[in-house]
Amino acid sequence: MVTLRRTRRLAAVAMPLAAAGLLTACVPGTSGKEMAQTAAAGPVVTDPAKMGQVRIALLDYFTGGTDLAWINDVISAFEKKYPNITVERSSMPWDDVMKALPLRLRSANPPDIVPANNGWQSLGTLVQGGLVRNLDGYANAYGWSTRFPASILRQHQFSADGRQMGTGSVFGAPVARASAIQVYYNRTLLSRIGTAVPKTFADFEAALAKAKSAGITPISMGNLEQVGITGPLFATMDALGRQSRISDFVYSQNAVKVADTGFPQAGAAMKQWADKGYFTKDFAAVPGQDAAQAFVDGKALFRFDYSGSLPLKKGQSTNFGSFLMPRADGGHAVATASSATNFSISAKSAHPDAAAAFMNFAAGQEAAQIAADHTTMPLLATVEPAGDDPLFTDDVDASAQLSANDASVPYLDWATPTLLTTIQTQMQDMLAGKVQPDAVVQSAQADYDKFQKTLGK
């Protein structure tokens, strides 16, 4: 949107974009600001019947599973409704898309619709390079500002000059599928320790202690790739920090520092959990997928992971449930979340009206129901869960909470192209006792400050 793939892909994006020179590169003869302003000007067409016979090219990274099934069904439904518009889809693995995207957008014949990832790692630099289209006209025409939760729409906004994220013009749109960091639990093990699904942060920590006392691994985590730390860190930060402070830090507003976001408290909590033996034994040497499989095999009580990412076989989901990490202050849960993918329109697209029409459809009610029919977490619309899968019912409930409470927060590492790597490396060292928690906070702030200077702030 987004599985552990979302964490891995953020780390892989910064280098290709920097190598392509997108912080300063623009479409020849046009500055990024000029391109954004030009694209925003003029009327837009939203009636597909007035667009004539059109073919639009869509690039995505859906190569299998429910991802592929969903996008194919969405395209089929769209083409059935609007037979004059044909969507020619191509797909590449995530890492390949991120490496190829800058050059594809600068080529003579780029795709009309591309999956630009949120944050400075991708969308921000594409905006600065003038490579994606300003979508304000379409956002207004389709009513995206009222249809989409503000916390989701904000993830696609940048100032016209590309120097400010989270405000200004719209350069991308979500799809009607969610990717949120959740807490998964084993129903049998939760019952064994005599505990209900945690409703408060204190309940959650009490369950960890009970599991440990019962000889059950409290939290499944594998961090060989330095990826597994991110899920529990961000979810715990959401529980101990404030939604507005996290968002303001990521979007560089109101002079918020990383120390104000709940990041230090989350790091300290994870250090305590590690010291108490709450994580998978020798987690630093355990591959992430091995830890996920161990959880599915019943060897841990909880696992922090992304929506729909557990390696479950048919029929296994009935023994698992999920919830959003409860807040320590008793307020409604917030979660690090976004859509499962994000689409932008090439600045060179010859058919932006048709491209926007497809993007609007992919973010609509029918696309959300198609997601639910494939038992993948929907977003942006109320749906009926398919079948009687209790785990998927939990996912749908979590999605409804995020929409109703406008409770999504951006991924903390979107704040800079290199922050993910800094956090992962420093957190690994902290949990191993090599650095103090304060050093992790200082390193994250230094990374942030360094990037702010490149933006002239």
C-alpha positions in Angstrom: 0.0 0.0 0.0 2.5 -1.9 1.5 3.6 -7.0 4.3 7.1 -6.3 5.5 7.6 -5.2 1.9 6.8 -1.6 2.9 9.6 -1.4 5.4 12.2 -3.0 3.1 11.2 -0.9 0.1 11.7 2.4 2.0 15.3 1.5 2.6 15.8 0.7 -1.1 14.4 3.8 -2.6 16.7 6.6 -1.4 19.8 5.6 -3.4 18.2 5.2 -6.8 16.4 8.5 -6.5 19.5 10.3 -5.4 21.5 8.7 -8.1 19.0 9.9 -10.7 19.6 13.5 -9.5 15.9 14.0 -8.7 16.5 16.5 -6.0 17.4 19.0 -8.7 16.4 17.4 -12.0 13.4 18.5 -13.9 11.7 17.8 -17.2 13.9 19.6 -19.7 13.2 23.2 -20.0 10.8 23.3 -17.1 11.4 23.7 -13.4 9.6 21.4 -10.9 7.6 24.4 -9.7 6.7 25.5 -13.2 5.6 21.9 -14.1 3.5 21.7 -11.0 1.8 25.0 -11.7 1.2 24.2 -15.3 -0.3 20.8 -14.6 -2.6 22.4 -12.0 -4.0 25.0 -14.4 -7.0 24.6 -16.7 -10.3 22.6 -16.5 -10.4 18.8 -16.1 -12.8 16.3 -17.5 -14.4 13.7 -15.2 -17.0 12.2 -17.5 -15.3 9.2 -19.2 -17.9 9.3 -22.1 -16.3 12.6 -23.1 -12.8 11.2 -23.2 -13.1 9.2 -26.4 -11.3 5.9 -27.0 -8.3 6.0 -24.8 -5.5 3.7 -23.7 -3.7 4.4 -20.5 -0.6 2.6 -19.3 -0.4 1.6 -15.6 2.8 0.5 -13.9 2.5 -1.3 -10.5 4.5 -3.8 -8.4 1.7 -6.4 -7.9 3.3 -9.6 -9.0 1.2 -12.3 -7.2 -1.3 -13.2 -4.5 -4.2 -11.0 -3.5 -2.3 -7.9 -4.7 -2.4 -9.2 -8.3 -6.0 -10.5 -8.0 -7.2 -7.2 -6.7 -5.7 -5.0 -9.3 -6.8 -7.3 -12.1 -10.4 -7.3 -10.8 -10.3 -3.5 -10.4 -9.2 -3.0 -13.9 -11.8 -5.4 -15.2 -14.6 -3.6 -13.3 -13.4 -0.2 -14.5 -13.2 -1.2 -18.1 -16.6 -2.8 -17.9 -18.0 0.4 -16.6 -16.1 2.6 -19.0 -15.5 0.5 -22.1 -14.0 3.4 -24.0 -10.9 3.4 -21.7 -8.5 0.5 -21.8 -5.9 0.0 -19.1 -2.7 -1.5 -20.2 -1.0 -2.8 -17.1 2.7 -3.8 -16.6 4.3 -4.9 -13.4 7.7 -5.2 -11.9 9.0 -6.3 -8.4 9.0 -3.4 -5.9 12.8 -2.9 -5.9 12.9 -2.9 -9.6 10.1 -0.4 -9.9 11.8 2.0 -7.5 15.1 1.7 -9.4 13.5 2.2 -12.8 10.8 4.8 -12.0 12.9 8.0 -12.2 14.3 7.1 -15.6 10.9 5.8 -16.8 9.3 9.1 -15.9 12.0 11.0 -17.7 11.7 8.9 -20.9 9.9 10.0 -24.0 6.9 7.6 -23.3 6.5 7.0 -19.6 3.5 5.1 -18.1 0.5 7.3 -17.4 0.0 6.0 -13.9 2.9 5.1 -11.6 3.2 3.8 -8.0 5.2 6.6 -6.4 5.8 5.8 -2.8 5.0 8.3 -0.1 7.6 10.4 1.7 10.9 11.9 0.6 12.2 8.6 -0.5 10.1 8.7 -3.6 7.1 11.1 -4.1 8.9 14.1 -2.7 11.8 13.9 -5.0 9.6 13.2 -8.0 7.6 16.3 -7.2 10.9 18.3 -6.9 11.9 16.9 -10.3 8.6 17.9 -11.9 8.1 14.3 -13.0 4.6 13.8 -11.6 1.5 15.9 -12.2 -0.2 18.3 -9.8 -3.7 16.7 -9.1 -5.4 19.6 -7.4 -7.9 19.9 -10.2 -8.9 16.3 -10.0 -8.9 16.3 -6.2 -11.4 19.2 -6.3 -13.5 17.7 -9.1 -13.8 14.2 -7.4 -14.1 15.6 -3.9 -11.1 13.8 -2.5 -10.7 16.3 0.3 -14.0 15.2 1.8 -14.0 11.5 0.7 -10.5 10.7 2.1 -9.5 11.0 5.7 -7.3 14.1 6.1 -4.5 12.0 7.6 -4.5 9.8 4.4 -4.8 12.6 1.9 -2.1 14.6 3.6 0.4 11.8 2.8 0.1 12.8 -0.9 0.5 16.6 -0.5 3.6 18.7 -1.2 4.2 22.4 -1.8 4.5 23.3 -5.5 8.2 23.7 -5.1 8.6 20.3 -3.5 10.2 21.6 -0.3 7.3 21.0 2.1 5.6 17.7 2.6 2.1 17.2 4.1 0.6 20.5 2.9 -0.1 22.2 -0.4 -1.0 20.5 -3.6 -2.0 16.9 -4.2 0.4 14.8 -6.2 -0.9 11.3 -5.6 -3.9 9.4 -4.5 -4.5 6.3 -2.3 -6.2 3.2 -3.3 -9.1 1.5 -1.4 -6.8 -1.0 0.3 -5.0 -0.4 3.6 -1.6 -1.2 4.9 -1.4 -0.7 8.7 0.9 -1.9 11.4 -1.2 -4.1 13.7 -0.7 -6.5 16.6 -1.6 -10.0 15.7 -2.3 -12.5 18.4 -2.8 -16.3 18.8 -6.2 -17.0 20.2 -5.3 -20.3 21.8 -2.3 -18.9 23.6 -4.2 -15.8 24.8 -6.8 -18.1 26.3 -4.1 -20.3 27.9 -2.8 -17.4 29.9 -6.3 -16.3 30.9 -6.1 -12.9 29.2 -8.6 -11.0 27.0 -7.6 -9.0 24.0 -5.7 -6.0 25.4 -7.8 -2.8 25.6 -5.1 -0.6 27.2 -1.3 -0.4 26.9 -1.1 -1.6 30.5 -3.2 -4.7 29.5 -0.8 -5.4 26.7 2.3 -5.2 28.9 0.6 -7.4 31.5 -0.1 -10.0 28.8 3.6 -10.0 27.9 4.6 -10.7 31.5 2.0 -13.5 31.7 3.1 -15.1 28.5 6.8 -15.1 29.7 5.8 -16.6 33.0 3.9 -19.4 31.2 6.9 -20.2 29.0 5.5 -18.7 25.9 7.5 -16.2 23.7 5.6 -13.0 24.2 6.5 -11.3 20.9 7.7 -12.9 17.7 10.4 -10.9 16.1 13.2 -11.6 13.6 15.7 -8.9 12.8 18.5 -10.4 10.8 17.7 -8.0 7.9 17.3 -5.1 10.5 13.6 -4.8 9.4 11.7 -6.5 12.2 12.4 -3.7 14.7 10.3 -1.2 12.7 6.9 -2.6 13.3 6.9 -2.8 17.1 8.8 0.5 17.3 6.3 2.5 15.3 3.2 0.8 16.9 4.6 1.5 20.4 5.4 5.1 19.4 1.8 5.5 18.3 0.7 4.2 21.7 3.0 6.4 23.7 3.2 9.6 21.6 0.7 11.9 20.0 -0.7 11.7 16.6 -0.3 15.4 15.9 3.3 15.4 17.0 4.3 12.4 14.9 2.7 13.9 11.8 4.2 17.3 12.4 7.7 15.9 12.7 7.3 13.8 9.5 5.9 16.9 7.7 8.4 19.3 9.2 5.8 21.6 10.8 5.6 23.4 14.1 9.3 22.8 14.9 8.6 19.4 16.4 11.7 17.3 17.2 11.9 13.5 17.2 12.1 13.6 21.0 8.5 15.1 21.0 6.9 12.2 19.0 6.9 9.3 21.5 10.0 7.9 19.8 12.2 8.0 22.9 9.5 6.3 25.1 8.9 3.6 22.5 12.6 2.9 22.2 12.9 2.7 26.0 9.9 0.3 26.2 11.4 -2.0 23.6 14.7 -2.0 25.5 12.8 -3.1 28.6 11.0 -5.8 26.7 14.3 -7.1 25.2 15.9 -7.1 28.6 13.0 -9.1 30.0 13.3 -11.7 27.2 9.9 -10.8 25.6 11.2 -11.1 22.1 12.1 -14.2 20.1 15.3 -15.7 21.5 18.4 -14.4 19.6 16.0 -12.3 17.5 18.9 -10.3 15.9 20.0 -13.5 14.1 16.6 -14.7 13.1 15.3 -14.0 9.6 12.0 -12.0 9.5 10.1 -14.7 7.6 11.3 -17.4 10.0 9.9 -15.4 12.9 6.6 -14.9 11.0 6.3 -18.6 10.3 7.1 -19.4 13.9 4.3 -17.2 15.0 1.9 -18.9 12.6 3.2 -22.3 14.0 2.0 -21.2 17.5 5.4 -20.4 19.0 4.6 -16.8 20.2 1.6 -14.9 21.6 1.9 -11.6 19.6 3.5 -10.3 16.4 3.7 -6.8 15.1 3.2 -6.8 11.3 1.5 -5.2 8.3 -2.0 -5.9 7.2 -2.4 -9.3 5.5 1.3 -10.2 5.9 1.1 -13.4 7.9 2.2 -16.5 5.9 -1.1 -18.3 6.6 -2.3 -21.3 4.7 -6.0 -21.8 3.9 -8.0 -22.5 7.1 -5.2 -21.3 9.5 -6.6 -17.8 10.1 -9.3 -18.9 12.5 -6.8 -19.2 15.3 -5.6 -15.6 15.0 -6.9 -12.1 15.6 -5.5 -8.6 15.3 -6.0 -5.2 16.9 -4.5 -1.7 16.8 -2.0 -1.0 19.6 -4.0 0.7 22.4 -2.9 4.1 23.5 -1.4 4.6 26.9 -3.6 7.6 27.6 -6.8 5.8 26.9 -7.6 7.7 23.7 -8.7 6.1 20.5 -6.0 4.0 18.8 -3.9 5.5 16.1 -1.8 3.5 13.7 1.1 3.9 11.3 -0.9 3.4 8.1 -1.3 4.3 4.5 -3.0 2.8 1.4 -1.5 -0.4 0.1 -0.2 1.5 -2.9 -0.3 5.1 -4.1 -0.7 6.2 -7.7 0.5 9.4 -9.3 0.2 10.6 -12.9 3.3 11.2 -15.1 3.8 14.9 -15.9 4.1 13.8 -19.5 0.9 11.8 -19.6 -1.2 12.5 -22.8 -4.3 11.2 -21.0 -4.4 12.6 -17.5 -8.2 12.8 -17.4 -8.5 9.1 -18.1 -5.7 8.3 -15.7 -7.4 10.3 -12.9 -10.7 8.6 -13.6 -9.0 5.2 -13.1 -7.3 6.4 -9.9 -10.6 7.7 -8.6 -12.2 4.4 -9.3 -9.4 2.5 -7.6 -10.0 4.6 -4.5 -13.8 4.1 -4.5 -16.5 1.9 -3.0 -16.4 -0.8 -5.6 -12.6 -1.2 -5.4 -12.9 -1.4 -1.6 -15.5 -4.2 -1.8 -13.2 -6.0 -4.3 -10.5 -5.8 -1.7 -12.9 -7.3 0.9 -13.9 -10.0 -1.5 -10.3 -11.0 -1.6 -10.0 -10.8 2.2 -7.5 -8.0 2.0 -7.8 -5.0 4.3 -10.0 -2.3 2.7 -9.7 1.5 3.1 -11.8 4.6 2.4 -15.2 2.9 2.3 -17.5 0.7 4.4 -17.6 -2.9 3.2 -19.1 -6.2 4.0 -16.4 -8.8 5.0 -16.3 -11.9 2.8 -17.2 -15.1 4.6 -16.8 -15.6 8.3 -13.0 -15.3 8.8 -12.5 -13.8 12.3 -9.1 -12.5 11.5 -10.3 -10.6 8.4 -13.2 -9.3 10.4 -10.7 -7.8 12.8 -8.9 -6.2 9.9 -12.1 -4.7 8.6 -12.9 -3.3 12.1 -9.4 -1.8 12.3 -9.8 -0.1 8.9 -13.2 1.3 10.0 -11.6 2.7 13.2 -8.8 4.4 11.2 -11.3 6.0 8.8 -13.9 7.0 11.5 -11.3 8.5 13.8 -9.0 9.9 11.1 -6.4 8.0 13.0 -3.6 7.3 10.6 -0.1 8.6 11.2 2.7 8.7 8.5 5.6 6.4 8.7 8.2 8.2 10.8 11.0 7.4 8.3 9.3 9.3 5.5 10.8 12.4 7.1 14.1 11.8 5.3 15.4 9.5 2.6 17.9 7.9 5.1 16.0 7.9 8.4 14.9 4.3 8.1 18.4 3.0 7.9 19.5 5.2 10.7 16.7 4.0 13.0 17.2 0.3 12.2 20.9 0.4 12.8 20.7 2.4 16.0 17.8 0.4 17.4 19.6 -2.8 16.7 22.7 -1.6 18.6 20.6 -0.3 21.4 18.7 -3.6 22.0 22.1 -5.3 21.9 23.4 -2.9 24.6 25.9 -1.2 22.4 24.5 2.3 22.6 22.2 4.1 25.1 18.6 5.0 24.2 19.5 8.7 24.1 22.1 8.0 21.4 19.3 6.6 19.1 17.2 9.7 19.5 20.3 11.9 18.9 21.2 10.0 15.7 17.6 10.2 14.4 17.5 14.0 15.0 20.9 14.5 13.4 19.7 12.6 10.3 16.6 14.8 10.2 18.5 18.0 10.6 21.0 17.1 7.9 18.2 16.5 5.4 16.4 19.8 6.4 19.5 21.6 5.3 19.3 20.1 1.9 15.8 21.6 1.6 17.1 25.0 2.6 15.4 25.0 6.0 
